[in-house]
């Protein structure tokens, strides 16, 4: 049994003359894992694995920009009067929803240029996104950020005094929300792969299932977090945003899938599936 989870003493890894920032390293590893899984899934569909790095070349830079923009606008109070901090991405602060939205738009452009069906591409990419998130979340561990309420559970996370909120200076251990979300994302990856193998969904709907499943996990993780955040009616903005996203995703799934009356996906794909945009 753990007594607690220690935090890294530094947010960087020194490899001789080379210094790697842990936050950026975990994001990079997440991207590489996502490209690997995407390539494998394209191959399984008898499509070119080259589409995986192709989508990544468009989607990753766009996604990072979108993720940072989302973080800044949803926590604008933190940057007000000091907007130079908004560009210091290595200090953490990426909003996954912004990354998914802008990355999706970039993937649309790639698919049009490569003559690749967008709905098929989204089904292929769907499990790879939470895989990247699962790994990337460990960047928050290196930065000692985005943890939850004080906790004395055996797996509670140790936070150095300089990284604790003023109101919790006397507490040393907190809920490791980065770990909770990482494990949730792992379950989302496995669930999406299992659902995809059942071949029951209309083309493009696996991506919507991802949005719904991720929203569920993110809502309860957000409810645990104590870092500074913009609030509406006493709740963090991200709780409202992901609750709305969950409702929209479930509504779309209900409209597209449940009203089909159990028509098999292989029959449905003969027709034109509904567009995602």
N, C-alpha and C positions, 0 to 999 in steps of 0.2 A: 504494500500500500504506500502511496505517496504521502508525505507529510505536507508538501506543497510543491508547486512547479516553480523553479527558479527562472528569473528573467536573465537574458544575456547582459553581461556587464557593459557591453558596447553595442551600438547599432551597426558596427562595421566589422568586416573580417579582413585582417591583415595577412596577405600572402606575399611576404618579402617586400618588394618594392610596389606591389599592387595592393590597393585597398578597395574592397568591395563593400558597398552599403547593403546591409542585410535586406532592407525593404525592397530595393531594386532587384537584388538577386532573386528573391522569392517570386517577384512578378515575372522576371525573365524565365525562371524554371517553370512557372505555371503556363506561360505562353508556349514554351517548347513541348510540354506535355500535351497541351491542347492541340497543337499542330500534329503531333504524333497520332493522337487518337482520331483526329479528323481525317488524316491521310488513310488510316486503317479502315475507317468507315466508308470512305469514298471507294477504296479498293473492293470492299465487301459488296458494294453496289455496282461493281464492274465499271466504275468511273475512274478517271485519272486521279491518282494521288497528288498530282501537281496542283490540283485545286486547293489543297490544304494550305501550302505556303502562299499561294496566290491570294486567298481570302485573308490570310494573316497579314500580308503586306499592306492591304487596304484597311482591314478592320482593326488591327492592333493600334497603330498610331492614332487613328480616328477615335477609337475607344478610349484611349488614355486621355486625349483632349476632352472628350465628352465627359469622362468620369471626373476629371479635375474641375471642369466647368460646373457640373452638377454639385460637387462638394462645396465649391465657393458660393454658389447662389443659395444653397440651402443652409449654409452657415455663414452668411454674409457678415453677420455681426462680429465675427472673429477677425475679419480682414478689413473692416471699415476703418478708414484712416491710415491703414498700413497695407495698401494693395500690393506692394512688392512681395509680400509673403505668399500671395496667391500663386506665384510662379515657382515656389520652392517645393516642387513635387516630391523631392527626396525626403522631406520631413514627414511624409504621409499625407493622406487626404485624397482618396479616390472614391467617388460615389458610383457603385457598380451599375446602377440603373442608367445613369447618364452614359456610361461606357457601352452598355448594351444597345441603347437607342441609337447613338451615333455610329457605333460599330455595325449595327444592322443596316443603316443607311449606306455605309461604305460597302457592305457586302452586296447590297442591291446594285451598286455601280459595277462591282467586279462581275457579278453574275450576268449582267447585261452585256458587258464587254466580252465575256468568255462564252456567251451563249449557253449558260448553265441555268437550269430551272431553279428559281429562288426558293421555292417551297422544299424542293429536294435538298438544297444546300442547307437550309435551316434545320431540317430533320437530322442531317449528318452532323452539323455543328452543335446541336442542342446539348448532348452530354459533355462535350468538350469545354463548354463555357463554365459549368460548375466545377469541372476538374481543375481549370485554371484558377478559379476562385478558391478552391480548397487549398491549393499550394500557396497562392498569393497572400492569403490571410495570415500566414506565418510572418509576413513582413511586419505586421502590427506587434508581434511578439518581440522582434528585434528593437522596435521603437518604444516599447512599453507604453502602448496607447490603446484606446478603445476597449478598455476592460470594463467589467461590470461592477456591481455593488460589492461592498466588503463581504468576505466569506471566510469561514474557517473549515470548509470542506477539505478533504484530503487532497483534492486536485486544485485547490485554490492557487492563484498566481501571485508570486511575490513581486511587488512593485517598489522600486527605490523611492525614498522620501521626496526627492526632487521631481519625481514624475507623478506624485499623488495630488489630488485636489486638496485645496486648503482645508476643507471641511472634513477630510479623511486622513489627515497627517498621522494620526495615532494608529490607524489601521495599516497593517503590513501586507495582507493578502486579500485578493479580490477574485470575483468570478472571471475565469479566462474565456471571455466571449469570443475571442479569436478562435479558440479551440472548439467551442460549441458550434460556431458557424462552419468551421472547417469540416467537422465530422458530419454536420447536416448536409453539406455539399457533397461529401462522399456518398451519402445515402441517396441523394438526388441523382448523382451519376449512375449508380447501380439501378435505381428505379427506372430511369429513362431508357437505359439499355434493355432492361427487361420488358418494358412497355413496347419499345420499338420492335423487339423480336416477336411480339404477339401479332404484329401487322394488322391491327384493328383501327388505327387512326387514319384520318384523311391526311394527305400530304400537307406538311407545314404545321400540323397541330402538335407535333412533339415539342416544338419550340414554345408553344403556348403552355403546354404542360410544365415545361421548365420554369416559365415565369410564375405559374401558380405555386409550384412546390417551393421554389426559392423564396417567394413572398411569405409563405407560412413560416419558414425558419427565420427569416429576417425580422418579422414582426416580434417574435418572442425574444430574439437576441437584442433588438432595439429597446425592448422594455426593461432589460437588465442593465443596459449601459448607463454610465453616470458622467461621461464626458460632456463638455459644453455643447449644446445644440439648440437651434431655433425651435421654439415650441408654438403650437397652436392649440388653444383650449387646454393647456396643461400637458399635452402629449407632443413628443418629438415629431418633427415634420416627417421623418422617414416612416414612422408608424402609420400616419395618414396616407402617405404615398403608396406604401406597399399594401395597405389594406384596400385602397382603391384598385391597385394593380391586380390584386387577388380576385376581387369581385369582377373586374373586367375580363380577366383570363377565364374564370369559371363560367361567366356569361357567354363568352365566345365558344368555349368548349361545349356548353349545353346546346347552343344554337346550331353548331356545326355537327356535333357527334350524336348527342342523345336524341335529337329529333330525327335522325336517320332511321330510327327504329331497328338498330342492330345490323344495318347493311355492312357487309364485309368490306374492308378497306381496298381489297383487290378489285372489287366491283366498282367502288366509288371512284377509284383513280382512273377508270375508263372515261369518266366525265371530267369536266373542268372543275378542279377543287377551288374553294373560295380563296380569294386573295387575302394576304395578311396586312395589306396596307390600303 
